Each structure stands twice: as C-alpha cells, then as structure tokens.
Amino acid sequence: MNVKEVKERILELLHSPVRMPILSDTMMGKQRLIIHIAFLLILTFVLSLLSSHLILSYHEKAEKEQQIATMQSFLKTWQEKNAELNDSSMRPVDPKQLDQVQTDIIFSIQAYNLNLVSMKDEQKNKEQNGRVYTAEFSGTYENTMRCLQNFHAKDALIGIKSLKMSEKNGALNTKLTYKIYTK
C-alpha cells in the first residue's frame, strides 16, 4: 500500500457513516415498545379516573334532581291542600277559641229543644291537632236528627268520632263524641 492508497482509505473512512455498536435495532425497538405500553397504561388509568368521576357526577346530579322533584311534588300537594282548606267553610280553630266553639255547640243543642245531660272534656285521650269532647243529651227523634244534621259551630272544623243512641223513658238519649280541630 502506498501513501496514496492509505490517504484514500482514511478519507473513505472519514466520509462513511459511523455505526455505533452500543444498542442494536432490536433493543431500540423493545425500549420504544415499553415506552408506548407505559404511555398507554397511564393514559388508560387517567381516562378511567375521568370516566368514574363523570359517572359519579351524573349520579349525584340525578339524585339531586330526584330530591328537587320530590320537594316540588310535596310543595304542590301542600299548596293544593292549603288552598282547599282555605276555600272550605270549615277550618281548624285557634286553641284559644275552643271555649267559644264549645259554647256555640251547647247553644246549638239547646236551640233544637234538646236537654243537655253532660258535657265532658276527654283529657285522657291526648289528640294531636285538636281536642275531644263528649256531649250527652236527650230529646225527640226529630230534634236529635236535625241537630246532628246541622252539627257545627260557625266555621270550626269538627269531626264526629262516635255516636251512641238509646231510648229511655220515651226520649232518645244521645252520646256524641267529637273532635274540634286546632291549628
């Protein structure tokens, strides 16, 4: 080999691409595959977290909408019942008005020519939203029926709980238990 050939060989080696024997192509491919798999796993994990958060938010929203619908239904029912009660001629009275209502009932019984035998406040029966009384009176059948058909006291809401009638000495004895509803 002469100098010219050595020189050409050196130039040829300098201009040729250098290949590094550190990593082979298969090792580079495996590293890329591992990086891609790791990236996909992280992406899948993040997407599953976001999906579960989205589903949870949807369920919370649906539950709140159900609660709102229930409350609206309750309010609508209450408003309808309140309007019906306000339109009614009979209403629960203030507890302070119980004595006045009782007086009206006594006068009503006497107005039908009935004899009031007794009037009892049934304290032993603790009633919610009202007070229970028992009135015993006697008179003719016709007068008793007219009294019961028109049994009221102004605009007080009164419910008849029980009615017992019996005949004694030619007169009809009536035992009437009723409740005066209060606010």
C-alpha positions in Angstrom: 0.0 0.0 0.0 1.3 3.2 -0.9 0.7 6.6 0.6 -1.9 7.5 -1.9 -4.0 4.4 -1.1 -3.7 5.0 2.7 -4.8 8.5 2.2 -7.8 7.4 0.1 -8.7 4.8 2.7 -8.6 7.3 5.5 -10.8 9.8 3.5 -13.2 6.9 2.8 -13.5 6.0 6.5 -14.0 9.6 7.4 -16.8 10.2 5.0 -18.6 6.9 5.6 -21.4 6.9 8.2 -20.4 5.6 11.6 -22.4 2.9 13.2 -22.3 2.7 17.0 -22.4 -0.9 18.2 -23.8 0.2 21.6 -27.5 -0.7 21.0 -28.8 -2.9 18.4 -32.0 -2.2 16.5 -34.0 -4.9 18.4 -33.1 -3.3 21.7 -34.2 0.1 20.5 -37.5 -1.4 19.3 -38.1 -3.1 22.7 -37.4 0.2 24.5 -39.8 2.1 22.2 -42.5 -0.7 22.8 -42.1 -0.4 26.6 -42.4 3.4 26.4 -45.5 3.1 24.3 -47.1 0.5 26.6 -46.3 2.6 29.7 -47.8 5.6 28.0 -51.0 3.7 27.0 -51.3 2.3 30.6 -51.0 5.8 32.1 -53.5 7.2 29.5 -55.9 4.3 30.3 -55.7 5.0 34.0 -56.3 8.7 33.6 -59.2 8.1 31.3 -60.8 5.6 33.7 -60.4 8.1 36.6 -62.1 10.8 34.5 -64.8 8.4 33.4 -65.6 7.3 37.0 -65.7 11.0 38.1 -68.0 11.7 35.3 -70.3 8.8 36.2 -70.3 9.8 39.9 -71.2 13.4 38.9 -74.0 12.2 36.8 -75.4 10.0 39.6 -75.1 12.9 42.1 -76.9 15.2 39.6 -79.7 12.6 39.1 -80.1 12.2 42.8 -80.4 16.0 43.4 -82.9 16.2 40.5 -84.9 13.5 42.2 -84.8 15.3 45.5 -85.9 18.5 43.8 -88.8 16.7 42.1 -89.9 15.2 45.4 -89.8 18.6 47.1 -91.7 20.2 44.3 -94.3 17.5 44.4 -94.6 17.9 48.2 -95.0 21.7 47.9 -97.6 21.3 45.1 -99.6 18.9 47.2 -99.3 21.1 50.3 -100.4 24.2 48.3 -103.4 22.3 46.9 -104.4 21.1 50.3 -103.8 24.5 51.8 -106.0 26.2 49.1 -108.7 23.6 49.6 -108.7 24.2 53.3 -108.7 28.0 52.8 -111.6 27.7 50.4 -113.5 25.5 52.9 -116.1 26.9 55.2 -114.7 24.7 58.0 -111.3 25.3 59.4 -109.1 24.3 62.4 -109.5 26.9 65.1 -107.0 28.6 67.4 -106.7 26.7 70.7 -107.8 29.9 72.4 -111.2 29.7 70.6 -112.1 26.2 72.0 -114.3 27.6 74.7 -116.2 29.8 72.3 -116.7 26.8 69.9 -117.9 24.7 72.9 -120.4 27.5 73.9 -121.7 27.6 70.3 -122.3 23.8 70.4 -124.1 24.0 73.7 -126.4 26.7 72.4 -126.9 24.7 69.2 -128.0 21.7 71.2 -130.4 23.8 73.3 -131.7 25.5 70.1 -133.1 22.2 68.9 -135.1 21.7 72.2 -132.7 19.0 73.4 -131.8 18.6 77.1 -128.1 18.7 77.7 -127.3 16.0 80.3 -123.5 16.3 80.4 -120.5 17.8 78.6 -117.0 16.3 79.2 -113.6 17.2 78.0 -111.8 13.9 77.2 -108.4 14.9 78.6 -107.3 11.2 78.8 -107.3 11.0 75.0 -104.4 13.2 74.1 -105.2 14.1 70.5 -102.9 15.8 68.1 -104.2 18.9 66.4 -107.4 19.1 68.4 -109.4 18.4 71.5 -112.0 15.6 72.0 -115.3 16.2 73.9 -118.3 14.1 74.8 -121.8 15.6 74.9 -124.8 13.7 76.3 -128.3 15.0 75.5 -131.9 13.8 75.2 -135.0 14.7 73.3 -137.2 13.7 70.4 -136.0 11.7 67.4 -136.8 14.6 65.0 -135.0 17.2 67.1 -132.0 15.0 67.6 -131.7 14.2 63.8 -132.0 18.0 62.9 -129.3 18.8 65.5 -126.9 16.1 64.1 -127.5 17.1 60.5 -126.6 20.7 61.3 -123.9 19.9 63.9 -121.3 22.7 63.6 -120.1 25.8 65.3 -119.6 28.7 62.9 -116.5 27.8 60.7 -114.8 25.4 63.2 -113.7 22.1 61.7 -115.4 19.4 63.8 -115.2 15.6 63.3 -117.7 13.2 64.9 -115.7 10.3 66.4 -118.6 8.2 67.8 -122.4 8.4 68.2 -124.5 6.2 70.5 -128.2 6.4 70.8 -130.6 4.7 73.1 -134.2 5.1 74.2 -135.0 5.9 77.8 -138.4 6.9 79.2 -139.8 7.8 75.7 -136.9 10.1 74.9 -133.9 9.4 72.7 -130.7 9.6 74.6 -127.6 10.5 72.5 -124.0 10.3 73.5 -121.9 12.2 70.9 -118.1 12.2 71.0 -116.5 14.8 68.6 -113.1 16.4 68.0 -112.6 20.1 67.5 -109.5 20.5 65.2 -107.0 23.2 66.2 -104.2 24.8 64.3 
